[in-house]
């Protein structure tokens, strides 16, 4: 009865009086207008019950017109691990909030709805979504302004954001405007993004630009990866600022691109600086496969397919080379270009030339395992066709030599060579070539070996007579240059077809910076443990 009477007296005292002095309950020297000290071993120090369900007012309303805090709460027990404040929301309404902070709309920029000053080693904020059936967000921001939805300034050595997801998405961005999903502003260098899938099968980056990835009917005009890199002074083996650089140490592909559209290139590389002398595509392999392997496996091609299509399409007058092949593993060995085909291994639409000898080479028929037999082409200062055969003179000492029916169409300026077989009496040309035939005369019944030489006179030579000229003046950029400068003691730069020095391939060492950084990220993930709510820190008392 003593505690009940005291409560009734105190309630009446509060209701009926206005205090000009400080009032204390269990506190003989109160230092505030109402100073309450809990002296019991159990029970709340102050309890306010708002029991009228239709009452729209607050259970407790604190008004502060001063410069101090509107509400100040402290835990003074150094061994206390419980929270300083707790809001227990027992309502089940669809818009029920555990905490609502409403800021005046006229506040200036920089004001904060919630400010957490964590001076110790604990977490700044911890959200525990323990209901496995919940589909709500752990942290939800609705922003109608132009500022950031989330801004983090990490001035220490820790992570700006650390995400450990057991299932679902690590980061899910929905953009309702043509904007940028993620910006990494690297003000001190470093790596913008590391994607580590460990030893598991996965995809580093997956871009979808269709309405339905499984059954697409419409798609966007996008670039899955679009990078702009500008560097002032490239240094090192790898040009600093490369748009794409990576290390593939497994059995997969370093780069894999699959194109299923009805048109469009699978890949395109362009160098737009006219002063750049580097290759648009440069490959190096230290393995045993081809540096470049190209195949076309279409079985219903209309027309002729070029598996490799190389062309110089500029307007310069230099003898630019469409395809250059070089191989010299040892002195006297190596094939620069090897062609193999069902019709021709090599075919030239136009002239064919060589500074060396022109040969055919076969396995030596007498020793095919150990020797190669070579035969060499006969050279001439004219574009010449040669025809040969054997004819037997009749009883009157004459014979008609039949030439191919196309002979008159492609030849002119004939010459003859006749050799009698079995007799010293030499035959002679009785009538010259006309109508694809000519007549030979000599000793009756003589066997005659004949050879006819003629200048080539087909449509190509008729329209390009300059190609039959044996001495050509070097003019323009050819002047002062050599086909084989080394034969004249001149440097390779003096050649008509100079070759630049082979560039050294570039690789990022597996023990380099990227590998080290990946190991650090993995180790950090292994060392980072989920925060424990029951493990608290001691906060200093604030007076």
C-alpha contacts under 8 A as a table, 3 or more apart, distances in Angstrom:
res1	aa1	res2	aa2	distance
1	X	4	X	5.07
1	X	5	X	5.95
2	X	5	X	5.28
2	X	6	X	6.09
3	X	6	X	5.08
3	X	7	X	6.16
4	X	7	X	5.06
4	X	8	X	6.26
5	X	8	X	5.08
5	X	9	X	6.01
6	X	9	X	5.12
6	X	10	X	5.93
7	X	10	X	5.07
7	X	11	X	6.00
8	X	11	X	5.06
8	X	12	X	6.15
9	X	12	X	5.17
9	X	13	X	5.91
10	X	13	X	4.81
10	X	14	X	6.07
11	X	14	X	5.17
11	X	15	X	6.13
12	X	15	X	5.02
12	X	16	X	5.94
13	X	16	X	5.46
13	X	17	X	6.01
14	X	17	X	5.83
14	X	18	X	7.74
19	X	22	X	7.22
19	X	23	X	7.69
19	X	33	X	7.76
21	X	33	X	6.60
22	X	30	X	5.91
22	X	31	X	6.73
22	X	32	X	5.56
22	X	33	X	4.09
22	X	34	X	6.02
22	X	35	X	7.55
23	X	30	X	6.03
23	X	32	X	7.33
23	X	33	X	5.62
23	X	34	X	4.91
23	X	35	X	6.16
24	X	27	X	4.81
24	X	28	X	6.15
24	X	29	X	6.82
24	X	30	X	4.86
24	X	33	X	7.92
24	X	34	X	5.77
24	X	35	X	4.54
24	X	36	X	5.79
24	X	37	X	7.95
25	X	28	X	7.51
25	X	34	X	7.83
25	X	35	X	6.22
25	X	36	X	4.78
25	X	37	X	6.27
26	X	36	X	6.45
26	X	37	X	5.46
26	X	38	X	7.32
26	X	39	X	7.20
27	X	30	X	5.72
27	X	35	X	6.67
27	X	36	X	6.54
27	X	37	X	6.02
30	X	33	X	7.47
30	X	34	X	7.11
30	X	35	X	5.21
31	X	34	X	7.97
31	X	35	X	6.61
32	X	35	X	5.62
36	X	45	X	7.36
37	X	45	X	7.20
38	X	44	X	7.85
38	X	45	X	5.38
40	X	43	X	7.07
44	X	47	X	6.26
48	X	59	X	6.73
48	X	60	X	7.29
49	X	59	X	6.76
50	X	53	X	7.92
50	X	58	X	7.93
50	X	59	X	5.24
52	X	55	X	5.44
53	X	56	X	7.94
58	X	61	X	6.05
62	X	70	X	6.66
62	X	71	X	7.55
63	X	70	X	6.69
64	X	68	X	7.77
64	X	69	X	7.51
64	X	70	X	5.30
69	X	72	X	6.02
73	X	84	X	6.71
73	X	85	X	7.33
74	X	84	X	6.28
74	X	541	X	7.00
74	X	542	X	7.40
75	X	78	X	7.92
75	X	80	X	7.41
75	X	84	X	5.86
75	X	539	X	7.97
75	X	541	X	7.50
76	X	540	X	7.93
76	X	541	X	6.10
77	X	80	X	5.33
78	X	538	X	5.54
78	X	539	X	7.60
79	X	538	X	7.17
80	X	536	X	7.78
80	X	538	X	7.66
81	X	534	X	6.21
81	X	535	X	6.54
81	X	536	X	4.86
81	X	537	X	7.12
82	X	534	X	7.38
82	X	536	X	7.50
83	X	86	X	6.68
87	X	98	X	6.01
87	X	99	X	6.99
88	X	98	X	6.74
89	X	96	X	7.55
89	X	97	X	7.10
89	X	98	X	5.37
91	X	96	X	6.42
92	X	96	X	6.59
93	X	96	X	5.19
97	X	100	X	6.41
101	X	113	X	6.38
101	X	114	X	7.65
102	X	113	X	7.34
103	X	107	X	7.38
103	X	113	X	6.39
104	X	107	X	5.75
107	X	111	X	6.76
108	X	111	X	6.30
112	X	115	X	6.14
116	X	124	X	6.44
116	X	125	X	7.80
117	X	124	X	7.46
118	X	121	X	7.71
118	X	122	X	7.17
118	X	123	X	7.30
118	X	124	X	5.68
120	X	537	X	7.56
120	X	539	X	7.79
121	X	537	X	7.79
122	X	536	X	7.57
122	X	537	X	6.96
123	X	126	X	6.70
123	X	531	X	7.90
126	X	531	X	7.91
127	X	138	X	6.66
127	X	139	X	7.94
128	X	138	X	7.72
129	X	132	X	7.75
129	X	134	X	7.76
129	X	138	X	6.42
131	X	134	X	5.49
137	X	140	X	5.83
141	X	149	X	6.36
141	X	150	X	7.92
142	X	149	X	7.45
143	X	146	X	7.97
143	X	147	X	7.86
143	X	149	X	6.13
148	X	151	X	6.11
152	X	160	X	6.48
153	X	160	X	7.16
154	X	157	X	7.62
154	X	158	X	7.16
154	X	159	X	7.17
154	X	160	X	5.44
159	X	162	X	6.00
163	X	170	X	6.52
164	X	170	X	7.44
165	X	168	X	6.97
165	X	169	X	7.21
165	X	170	X	5.91
169	X	172	X	6.19
173	X	181	X	6.66
174	X	181	X	7.94
175	X	178	X	7.31
175	X	179	X	7.00
175	X	180	X	7.98
175	X	181	X	6.90
180	X	183	X	7.02
184	X	192	X	5.94
185	X	192	X	7.87
186	X	189	X	5.43
186	X	190	X	6.87
186	X	191	X	7.82
186	X	192	X	6.78
191	X	194	X	7.16
194	X	518	X	7.40
195	X	204	X	5.91
196	X	204	X	7.53
196	X	518	X	7.23
197	X	200	X	5.94
197	X	201	X	7.30
197	X	202	X	6.35
197	X	203	X	7.73
197	X	204	X	7.18
203	X	206	X	6.44
207	X	224	X	5.92
208	X	213	X	6.85
209	X	219	X	5.50
209	X	220	X	5.21
209	X	221	X	7.77
209	X	222	X	7.09
210	X	213	X	6.05
210	X	216	X	5.86
210	X	217	X	7.38
210	X	218	X	5.64
210	X	219	X	3.96
210	X	220	X	6.14
211	X	216	X	5.82
211	X	217	X	6.65
211	X	218	X	5.73
211	X	219	X	6.23
212	X	215	X	5.38
212	X	216	X	4.55
212	X	217	X	7.08
212	X	218	X	7.94
213	X	216	X	5.51
216	X	219	X	7.23
223	X	226	X	5.82
227	X	243	X	6.04
228	X	243	X	7.11
229	X	241	X	5.92
229	X	242	X	7.01
229	X	243	X	6.26
230	X	241	X	6.85
231	X	234	X	6.46
231	X	240	X	7.14
231	X	241	X	6.11
234	X	239	X	5.25
234	X	240	X	5.36
234	X	241	X	7.76
235	X	238	X	7.32
235	X	239	X	5.99
235	X	240	X	6.19
236	X	239	X	6.33
236	X	240	X	7.19
237	X	504	X	7.85
237	X	505	X	7.86
237	X	506	X	5.68
238	X	242	X	7.76
238	X	506	X	5.45
238	X	507	X	7.35
239	X	242	X	6.06
242	X	245	X	6.43
246	X	254	X	7.48
246	X	508	X	7.43
247	X	254	X	7.11
247	X	507	X	7.76
247	X	508	X	6.73
247	X	510	X	7.55
248	X	252	X	7.43
248	X	253	X	7.06
248	X	254	X	5.22
253	X	256	X	5.94
257	X	266	X	6.95
258	X	266	X	7.12
259	X	265	X	7.91
259	X	266	X	5.71
261	X	264	X	6.93
265	X	268	X	6.61
269	X	280	X	6.34
269	X	281	X	7.28
270	X	280	X	6.41
271	X	274	X	7.83
271	X	276	X	7.52
271	X	280	X	6.08
273	X	276	X	5.53
279	X	282	X	5.94
283	X	291	X	6.07
283	X	292	X	7.39
283	X	505	X	7.32
284	X	291	X	6.04
284	X	505	X	5.47
285	X	288	X	7.74
285	X	289	X	7.54
285	X	290	X	7.51
285	X	291	X	5.56
290	X	293	X	5.93
294	X	307	X	6.78
294	X	308	X	7.21
295	X	307	X	6.28
296	X	307	X	6.04
298	X	301	X	6.23
301	X	304	X	7.40
301	X	305	X	7.10
306	X	309	X	5.65
310	X	322	X	5.55
310	X	323	X	6.43
311	X	322	X	4.95
311	X	323	X	7.83
312	X	320	X	6.90
312	X	321	X	7.26
312	X	322	X	5.80
317	X	477	X	7.94
318	X	477	X	6.31
318	X	478	X	7.48
319	X	496	X	7.71
319	X	497	X	7.51
320	X	497	X	7.73
321	X	324	X	6.45
321	X	497	X	7.86
324	X	336	X	7.85
325	X	336	X	4.45
325	X	337	X	5.38
326	X	334	X	7.90
326	X	335	X	6.99
326	X	336	X	4.12
326	X	337	X	7.26
327	X	334	X	4.82
327	X	335	X	5.49
327	X	336	X	4.95
328	X	331	X	6.74
328	X	332	X	7.53
328	X	333	X	5.81
328	X	334	X	4.51
328	X	335	X	7.26
328	X	336	X	7.94
329	X	333	X	6.38
329	X	334	X	5.93
330	X	333	X	5.42
330	X	334	X	7.20
335	X	338	X	6.56
338	X	345	X	7.75
339	X	345	X	4.41
339	X	346	X	5.50
340	X	344	X	6.84
340	X	345	X	3.87
340	X	346	X	7.09
341	X	344	X	5.07
341	X	345	X	4.48
341	X	346	X	7.63
342	X	345	X	7.34
344	X	347	X	6.07
348	X	351	X	6.65
348	X	352	X	6.51
354	X	357	X	7.00
354	X	358	X	7.21
355	X	483	X	7.29
355	X	484	X	7.74
357	X	376	X	6.84
357	X	377	X	7.42
358	X	376	X	5.73
358	X	377	X	5.51
359	X	374	X	6.26
359	X	375	X	5.38
359	X	376	X	4.34
359	X	377	X	5.93
360	X	374	X	5.64
360	X	375	X	5.45
360	X	376	X	6.62
361	X	372	X	6.54
361	X	373	X	5.63
361	X	374	X	4.45
361	X	375	X	6.65
362	X	372	X	5.74
362	X	373	X	5.38
362	X	374	X	6.62
363	X	367	X	7.56
363	X	368	X	4.69
363	X	369	X	7.40
363	X	371	X	6.35
363	X	372	X	4.71
363	X	373	X	5.93
364	X	367	X	5.27
364	X	368	X	4.58
364	X	369	X	7.92
364	X	370	X	7.93
364	X	371	X	5.37
364	X	372	X	4.84
364	X	373	X	4.73
365	X	368	X	5.48
365	X	373	X	7.90
367	X	370	X	5.79
367	X	371	X	5.77
368	X	371	X	5.67
368	X	372	X	6.98
380	X	383	X	7.15
380	X	384	X	7.48
381	X	470	X	5.63
382	X	455	X	7.14
382	X	468	X	6.53
382	X	469	X	7.65
382	X	470	X	6.91
383	X	455	X	5.77
383	X	456	X	5.81
383	X	468	X	5.91
384	X	453	X	6.56
384	X	454	X	5.55
384	X	455	X	4.58
384	X	456	X	5.52
385	X	411	X	7.61
385	X	453	X	5.80
385	X	454	X	5.32
385	X	455	X	6.12
385	X	456	X	5.93
386	X	451	X	7.10
386	X	452	X	5.78
386	X	453	X	4.66
386	X	454	X	6.55
387	X	451	X	5.68
387	X	452	X	5.14
387	X	453	X	6.56
388	X	449	X	7.60
388	X	450	X	5.59
388	X	451	X	4.23
388	X	452	X	6.22
389	X	449	X	5.96
389	X	450	X	5.47
389	X	451	X	6.62
390	X	447	X	6.94
390	X	448	X	5.55
390	X	449	X	4.47
390	X	450	X	5.96
391	X	399	X	7.02
391	X	401	X	6.91
391	X	447	X	5.93
391	X	448	X	5.33
391	X	449	X	6.63
391	X	450	X	7.62
392	X	399	X	6.70
392	X	445	X	6.04
392	X	446	X	5.63
392	X	447	X	4.42
392	X	448	X	6.04
393	X	396	X	7.54
393	X	397	X	5.06
393	X	398	X	4.83
393	X	399	X	4.90
393	X	440	X	7.67
393	X	441	X	7.01
393	X	442	X	7.23
393	X	443	X	7.40
393	X	444	X	5.69
393	X	445	X	4.78
393	X	446	X	5.30
393	X	447	X	6.46
393	X	448	X	7.46
394	X	397	X	5.18
394	X	398	X	5.46
394	X	399	X	6.26
394	X	444	X	5.73
394	X	445	X	5.18
394	X	446	X	7.80
395	X	398	X	7.53
395	X	444	X	4.87
395	X	445	X	5.73
396	X	444	X	5.59
397	X	441	X	5.44
397	X	442	X	5.03
397	X	443	X	5.08
397	X	444	X	3.73
397	X	445	X	6.40
397	X	446	X	7.45
398	X	439	X	7.06
398	X	440	X	5.67
398	X	441	X	4.35
398	X	442	X	6.53
398	X	444	X	7.18
399	X	439	X	5.73
399	X	440	X	5.34
399	X	441	X	6.54
400	X	437	X	6.71
400	X	438	X	5.85
400	X	439	X	4.50
400	X	440	X	6.34
401	X	437	X	5.54
401	X	438	X	5.42
401	X	439	X	5.99
401	X	440	X	7.27
402	X	436	X	6.55
402	X	437	X	4.90
402	X	438	X	7.15
403	X	407	X	6.48
403	X	436	X	5.17
403	X	437	X	5.61
404	X	407	X	5.37
404	X	436	X	6.63
405	X	408	X	7.48
405	X	436	X	6.07
406	X	409	X	5.31
406	X	410	X	6.75
406	X	436	X	7.64
407	X	410	X	5.77
407	X	411	X	5.98
407	X	436	X	5.89
408	X	411	X	5.55
408	X	412	X	7.30
408	X	434	X	7.91
408	X	435	X	7.02
408	X	436	X	5.97
409	X	457	X	7.43
409	X	458	X	6.69
410	X	456	X	5.87
410	X	457	X	4.55
410	X	458	X	4.25
410	X	459	X	7.77
411	X	414	X	7.77
411	X	454	X	5.70
411	X	455	X	5.58
411	X	456	X	4.87
411	X	457	X	4.73
411	X	458	X	6.95
412	X	454	X	5.63
412	X	455	X	5.29
412	X	456	X	6.65
412	X	457	X	6.11
413	X	454	X	5.50
413	X	455	X	5.78
414	X	433	X	7.93
414	X	452	X	6.79
414	X	453	X	5.68
414	X	454	X	4.44
414	X	455	X	7.04
415	X	452	X	5.71
415	X	453	X	5.15
415	X	454	X	6.39
416	X	429	X	7.89
416	X	450	X	7.31
416	X	451	X	5.83
416	X	452	X	4.70
416	X	453	X	6.46
417	X	450	X	5.69
417	X	451	X	5.03
417	X	452	X	6.43
418	X	426	X	7.69
418	X	427	X	6.45
418	X	428	X	6.83
418	X	448	X	6.62
418	X	449	X	5.76
418	X	450	X	4.59
418	X	451	X	6.57
419	X	426	X	6.61
419	X	427	X	6.92
419	X	448	X	5.64
419	X	449	X	5.09
419	X	450	X	6.45
420	X	423	X	6.18
420	X	424	X	6.97
420	X	425	X	6.92
420	X	426	X	5.64
420	X	427	X	6.25
420	X	446	X	6.80
420	X	447	X	6.11
420	X	448	X	4.64
420	X	449	X	6.38
421	X	424	X	7.96
421	X	446	X	6.89
421	X	447	X	5.37
421	X	448	X	5.89
421	X	449	X	7.22
422	X	446	X	7.40
422	X	447	X	7.40
423	X	426	X	7.71
423	X	446	X	7.43
425	X	442	X	7.23
425	X	443	X	6.68
426	X	442	X	6.66
426	X	443	X	7.96
427	X	440	X	6.86
427	X	441	X	5.58
427	X	442	X	4.28
427	X	443	X	7.07
427	X	448	X	7.34
428	X	440	X	5.82
428	X	441	X	5.49
428	X	442	X	6.39
429	X	432	X	6.68
429	X	438	X	7.62
429	X	439	X	6.04
429	X	440	X	4.66
429	X	441	X	6.26
430	X	438	X	7.68
430	X	439	X	5.18
430	X	440	X	5.14
430	X	441	X	5.68
431	X	438	X	5.64
431	X	439	X	5.03
431	X	440	X	7.19
432	X	437	X	7.86
432	X	438	X	5.12
432	X	439	X	6.80
433	X	436	X	6.23
433	X	437	X	5.23
433	X	438	X	4.41
433	X	439	X	7.83
434	X	437	X	5.55
434	X	438	X	6.42
442	X	446	X	7.23
443	X	446	X	5.68
456	X	461	X	7.05
457	X	460	X	7.76
457	X	461	X	5.63
457	X	462	X	6.12
458	X	461	X	5.58
458	X	462	X	6.14
459	X	462	X	4.97
459	X	463	X	6.15
460	X	463	X	5.38
460	X	464	X	5.95
461	X	464	X	4.84
461	X	465	X	5.15
461	X	467	X	7.09
461	X	468	X	7.33
462	X	465	X	5.72
464	X	467	X	5.78
464	X	468	X	7.94
465	X	468	X	5.64
465	X	469	X	7.48
466	X	469	X	5.45
469	X	472	X	6.96
474	X	478	X	5.35
474	X	479	X	4.78
474	X	480	X	7.73
475	X	478	X	5.42
475	X	479	X	4.86
476	X	479	X	5.71
477	X	480	X	7.86
477	X	481	X	7.74
478	X	481	X	5.43
478	X	482	X	7.95
478	X	496	X	6.15
480	X	494	X	7.53
481	X	485	X	7.57
481	X	494	X	5.16
481	X	495	X	5.22
481	X	496	X	5.21
482	X	485	X	4.94
482	X	494	X	6.17
482	X	495	X	4.64
482	X	496	X	5.42
483	X	495	X	5.60
483	X	496	X	5.49
483	X	497	X	7.17
484	X	487	X	5.76
484	X	488	X	7.53
484	X	495	X	6.38
485	X	488	X	5.46
485	X	489	X	6.47
485	X	490	X	4.88
485	X	491	X	6.26
485	X	492	X	6.15
485	X	494	X	6.07
485	X	495	X	5.45
486	X	489	X	5.00
486	X	490	X	5.33
486	X	491	X	6.41
486	X	492	X	6.82
487	X	490	X	7.39
490	X	494	X	6.39
491	X	494	X	5.64
491	X	495	X	7.65
492	X	495	X	5.50
492	X	498	X	6.10
492	X	499	X	7.38
493	X	498	X	5.53
493	X	499	X	7.66
494	X	498	X	7.08
495	X	498	X	5.01
508	X	512	X	6.61
509	X	512	X	4.87
510	X	514	X	7.84
510	X	515	X	5.84
511	X	514	X	7.84
511	X	515	X	5.69
511	X	516	X	6.58
512	X	515	X	5.62
512	X	516	X	6.29
513	X	516	X	5.12
513	X	517	X	6.07
514	X	517	X	5.13
514	X	518	X	6.26
515	X	518	X	5.17
515	X	519	X	6.35
516	X	519	X	5.16
516	X	520	X	6.31
517	X	520	X	5.04
517	X	521	X	6.29
518	X	521	X	5.11
518	X	522	X	6.24
519	X	522	X	5.11
519	X	523	X	6.08
520	X	523	X	5.09
520	X	524	X	6.04
521	X	524	X	5.11
521	X	525	X	6.20
522	X	525	X	5.13
522	X	526	X	6.30
523	X	526	X	5.06
523	X	527	X	6.20
524	X	527	X	5.09
524	X	528	X	6.05
525	X	528	X	5.29
526	X	529	X	7.67
532	X	535	X	5.46
533	X	536	X	7.04
